[in-house]
């Protein structure tokens, strides 16, 4: 992750991400419909979709985090490694490591490729940093 300087404040440069057109439409609709209940994460997800590179549904997206992907990531703050499946909210089940894309971690992971990292804000205003280690379908 590179840093850019804006005045005295440094902020992380966001990594490029890829999503299919179908996922883009569905995730934008989810973000829009969730603005009232979950404004922070809905705005974050919408921002991520705004900056995503749109790719064809049949494109080779091996190594890219998509919906229903099994993802291994490392939390750079704690060094902890987790294996999760990224799902839509109605499929989420933390006991089965199925995390919703409508969580800060889920929204941060969508579209990242193996080796990429991202910084994001938690609901408690803490900055977290994740790096994707592996992705499978």
Secondary structure by P-SEA (a helix, b strand, c coil): cbbbbcccbbbbcccbbbbcaaaaaaaaaaaaaaccccaaaaaaaaaaaaaccccccccccccccccccbbbbbcccccbbbbbbbbccccccccccccccccaaaaaaccccccbbbbbbccccbbbbbbbccccc
